[in-house]
Amino acid sequence: MSKLGKKDLFSPTEDKVLPLTQQPSLSPTDVEKVMVMLSIRQVNSLDRICLEIRKATGVKMKRSMLIRSLIDGFLESRVHFEEAKSSTDIQHLISRIFHHRRPQ
């Protein structure tokens, strides 16, 4: 708890993390706010992808919706991180998952 008696934004979340097999099934409206800092390149890329989706499908996609979709796709992949030695290794593992799953 912070000095103000409110949950600290940067407090550890380990105590409330459940294994994936024990995760309750949540509806899309059950969400928790998370703050993430992105680079300008990442924000511009998300915006470009959202525009591409809108042009191709007519569906208006917000950044947050795209990020949630990316995370859900990643979580379904069951990647194994045992051999990763750095954040670059992890980035390459994740990139391979998305390239492998690319629709034909």
Order of alpha helices (4+ residues) and beta strands (2+ residues): alpha-alpha-alpha
